[in-house]
Amino acid sequence: MTPNDFRLYCRALGFATVFATGVPENVDGTKASRFAELIEAFCLATIPDAFGPANANIGDEGDPAALDLAIDRYKAELAGEGSARLPDDRATLLKFYDRLHQRQARRRERHFYATGSDEMIANRVLQLIEEEIEADEAGT
């Protein structure tokens, strides 16, 4: 089972748990998602090496799926035990930081991703590219 398969099964179990206890009045998926996160955290905390050692498969390219799995393991241990040990090496810490920063940006922009028109998205892409060109020219 891949980490994505695992996450899918946890989501399905969260969904089934919510509806097995009665269909809530405001079905927005939040409760099912929360149950899925709890199931996932429990599984990763009780069987931490189910997908190999916690920091295994964090390649030089920082594969997002491998990083997400390592971060989720850390979160599960932190949530379950109250403390957890971060990776020791700077390179892995920076990969964690970069990935968490990307995930934070996605959370903050969730509404834009869901409702932004193609034109709005294209304008933001153009703006970001122009900013990169300016930074490249300035040498920063």
C-alpha positions, 0 to 999 in steps of 0.5 A: 500500500502506498502512502496515498492509498493509506490516506485514501483508506483513512478518509474512507474510514472517517467518512464511514465513521461519521455516517455510521453514527448518523447523518449530521445536519450540516454535511460539509465533510469537516467532521469526516476529515477530522476523523480521518486525521485521527485514524491516520495519526493513530495508525502512524503513531502505533505502527510508525515504520509501516512505510519504512523508517520515518525519514526514509525515501526523502530524496535529494529532490524532496519528493512531496509525497515522501516529505508529507509522509515523514511530516505526518509521522512527526505530527502523529508522534507529536500529537500522540506522545506530546513530543517528538524528535525532529530530524537531526540534519539541516538538509532534511529540516530545510526540506520539512520547512519548505514543504510545510511552507508550501502546505501553509500557502495552499491552506491560505489560498484554498478559497482562491484555488476553488473559486478563482477564474482562469484569468485570475490564476493566469494573472497571478502566475504572470505576476509571480514570474515577473517577480522572479525575473526582477529577483534574478536581475537583482541577483537575489 
